[in-house]
Amino acid sequence: MESMSSLVIEAQVIEALRTCFDPEIPVNIYELGLIYDVKVEPAGAVEVRMTLTSPHCPVAQSLPAEVEARIKEVPGVTDARVEVVWDPPWEPSRMSEAAKLQLGML
């Protein structure tokens, strides 16, 4: 079972992820569905699996580094690792209803 502090850190990490944006789409990466998994170890290490809207995304190099930096700013985080994965590929159905509404897709 996850400790309370791990759950608090996870919630704060998700809030931090909501401050990162894909420069081509005015929606944060969490609502876009680019974040596949957030794991917080009891010692405070955070592992995030994410993808990008396309392998040719102009921020393919900088966005994962920005995500890692934002995670490291969260109190209680001792380390952060961001893994970019391409499977499953991102598609618009992964977006939250809020993101779809913001983009006029609902």
Order of alpha helices (4+ residues) and beta strands (2+ residues): alpha-beta-beta-alpha-beta-alpha
